[in-house]
């Protein structure tokens, strides 16, 4: 069995401070056998890391903002644009031979989360439901994702949704080793969920990152530009 975090953001997301170098170091420390890099609106960082030699597998992913909410594509070959319908987003994922994962479904505190009407409409096209997200605020019905997955006989996943190095691995799954998307789906049938709920410090760091990003957009010369690594 190996450990895998299915939802990680790097500095290619814009709202994360995790460099690829720091991510590799952290995942080695935690003993991960695989990770999925799922940056917002781009697969660039995931592709770059997948082409480097790492002691763990790297799944190229992307968290894509459809016009009804976010959908994660796994095992991608390139970036899929934001703003498409959920159906077209899923079609683009399938065209690349990828898998469809729904992050933080039903989350009432995220405008980016897919809600019941959309989820029921596209359920037949979903492979994996993220039933544990380490950033989900507990003050809501946390059982809904799991019940949805069970009602449609969908695979259950988990991810840290990390935007800082210390968050990596706060949620993960253990499963048999795999090679490629088909093997991954078979391994997912035996996956076990592990995770920790968020702390106030996580939200405070996120607020600070968003504030810095807004300031940088308003006053481009007020901060030194950061390069992606």
C-alpha positions in Angstrom: 0.0 0.0 0.0 1.2 3.5 -0.8 0.1 7.0 0.4 -1.2 9.5 -2.0 -2.5 13.1 -1.6 -5.0 13.7 -4.5 -5.3 17.5 -4.2 -2.3 19.7 -4.0 -1.7 23.3 -5.2 1.7 24.8 -6.0 2.8 28.3 -6.9 1.5 27.7 -10.4 -2.0 28.2 -8.8 -1.2 31.8 -7.8 -2.8 31.5 -4.4 -0.3 28.9 -3.1 3.2 29.4 -1.8 4.5 25.8 -2.4 7.4 25.7 -4.8 8.0 22.4 -6.6 11.2 21.9 -4.7 9.5 22.4 -1.3 6.7 20.0 -2.4 9.2 17.2 -3.3 11.0 17.7 0.0 7.7 17.6 2.0 6.4 14.5 0.2 9.6 12.6 0.8 9.4 13.5 4.5 5.9 12.2 4.7 6.7 9.0 2.8 4.3 9.5 -0.1 4.3 7.0 -2.9 2.3 9.3 -5.2 0.7 12.8 -5.4 -1.6 14.6 -7.7 -0.7 18.2 -8.5 -4.0 20.0 -9.2 -3.3 23.7 -9.7 -6.1 26.1 -10.5 -6.6 26.5 -14.2 -3.3 25.1 -15.3 -1.5 21.8 -15.7 1.9 23.5 -16.3 3.4 22.9 -12.9 2.2 19.3 -12.7 3.6 18.6 -16.1 7.0 20.1 -15.1 7.2 18.1 -11.9 6.1 14.9 -13.7 9.1 15.3 -16.1 11.5 15.5 -13.2 13.0 12.5 -11.3 11.1 12.2 -8.0 11.0 9.3 -5.5 7.2 9.1 -5.9 4.7 9.1 -8.8 3.3 12.4 -10.0 -0.2 12.5 -11.4 -0.7 15.5 -13.7 -4.0 17.1 -12.7 -5.8 20.4 -12.8 -8.6 22.0 -10.8 -10.8 23.4 -13.6 -13.4 26.1 -12.9 -16.4 25.1 -15.0 -19.3 27.6 -15.2 -21.1 25.7 -12.4 -18.2 24.8 -10.2 -14.8 23.1 -9.9 -13.9 19.7 -11.4 -10.5 18.0 -11.1 -9.0 16.2 -14.1 -6.4 13.6 -13.3 -3.8 11.9 -15.7 -4.0 14.9 -18.0 -1.6 15.8 -20.8 -2.3 19.5 -21.0 -4.3 22.4 -19.5 -8.1 22.6 -19.9 -9.6 26.1 -20.0 -11.8 27.4 -17.3 -15.4 28.6 -18.0 -16.7 25.7 -19.9 -19.9 23.8 -18.9 -19.4 20.8 -16.6 -20.2 18.5 -19.5 -17.7 20.1 -21.8 -15.1 20.1 -19.1 -15.6 16.4 -18.5 -15.4 15.8 -22.3 -12.1 17.6 -22.5 -10.7 15.5 -19.6 -11.9 12.3 -21.3 -10.4 13.4 -24.6 -7.0 13.4 -22.9 -7.6 9.9 -21.4 -8.1 11.5 -18.0 -10.2 10.7 -14.9 -12.9 12.9 -13.4 -12.8 13.8 -9.7 -15.2 16.2 -8.0 -13.4 18.2 -5.2 -15.3 19.4 -2.1 -18.8 18.7 -3.4 -21.8 20.3 -1.6 -19.5 22.7 0.3 -21.8 25.6 1.3 -18.9 27.8 2.1 -17.3 27.7 -1.3 -18.9 29.3 -4.3 -16.6 27.1 -6.4 -18.2 23.8 -5.2 -20.5 21.8 -7.3 -24.0 21.5 -5.8 -26.7 18.9 -5.8 -28.5 19.7 -9.1 -25.2 19.7 -11.1 -23.8 16.7 -9.3 -26.9 14.6 -9.9 -26.9 15.6 -13.6 -23.3 14.6 -14.3 -23.0 11.7 -11.8 -22.7 9.1 -14.5 -19.6 10.8 -15.8 -17.7 11.0 -12.5 -15.0 8.6 -11.5 -14.0 9.8 -8.0 -15.7 11.9 -5.3 -13.5 13.8 -2.8 -15.3 12.7 0.4 -12.6 14.2 2.7 -11.0 17.6 2.0 -8.7 19.0 4.7 -9.9 22.5 4.1 -13.6 21.9 4.4 -15.2 23.9 7.2 -16.8 21.4 9.6 -19.9 23.5 10.3 -22.0 21.7 7.6 -23.1 18.2 6.7 -19.8 16.5 6.1 -21.6 13.2 5.3 -23.1 14.4 2.0 -20.1 13.7 -0.3 -19.8 10.1 1.0 -23.6 9.5 0.7 -23.5 10.9 -2.9 -20.6 8.6 -3.8 -22.4 5.6 -2.3 -25.7 6.3 -4.0 -24.1 6.4 -7.4 -21.5 3.7 -6.6 -18.6 6.1 -7.2 -15.0 5.8 -5.9 -14.1 7.8 -2.8 -11.0 10.0 -2.6 -9.4 12.5 -0.3 -6.9 15.4 -0.6 -5.3 18.1 1.5 -6.2 20.9 -0.9 -2.9 22.3 0.4 -1.8 25.8 -0.5 1.1 25.8 2.0 3.8 23.3 2.6 2.6 22.4 6.1 -0.8 21.5 4.8 0.5 18.8 2.4 -0.6 15.4 3.6 -3.3 16.6 6.0 -5.7 14.3 4.0 -4.7 11.4 1.9 -5.6 7.9 0.9 -3.7 4.6 1.1 -4.1 2.2 -1.8 -2.2 -0.5 -3.8 0.5 0.8 -6.1 -0.6 1.5 -9.7 0.5 2.3 -13.2 -1.7 4.6 -15.3 -5.4 5.6 -15.0 -7.0 2.1 -15.4 -4.7 0.6 -12.8 -5.4 3.6 -10.6 -9.1 3.0 -10.7 -8.7 -0.6 -9.7 -6.5 0.4 -6.9 -9.0 3.1 -5.8 -11.5 0.4 -5.1 -9.3 -0.6 -2.1 -8.5 2.9 -1.0 -8.7 3.9 2.7 -9.3 7.5 3.7 -7.1 9.4 6.2 -7.3 13.0 7.2 -7.3 15.9 9.7 -9.8 18.8 9.8 -8.6 22.4 9.3 -7.3 24.7 11.9 -7.9 28.5 12.1 -4.3 29.1 11.2 -4.8 27.5 7.8 -7.6 30.0 7.0 -5.6 32.9 8.3 -2.6 32.0 6.0 -5.0 31.7 3.0 -6.5 35.1 3.8 -3.0 36.7 3.9 -2.1 35.1 0.5 -5.3 36.3 -1.1 -4.7 39.8 0.3 -1.1 39.9 -1.0 -2.4 38.8 -4.4 -5.0 41.6 -4.6 -2.4 44.2 -3.5 0.0 42.9 -6.2 -2.7 43.3 -8.9 -3.6 46.8 -7.7 0.0 48.0 -7.2 2.3 45.8 -9.4 5.4 47.7 -8.4 4.8 47.3 -4.7 6.1 43.8 -4.4 9.0 42.0 -6.0 7.7 39.5 -8.6 8.0 35.8 -7.7 9.0 33.3 -10.2 7.6 29.8 -10.4 10.0 27.0 -9.6 
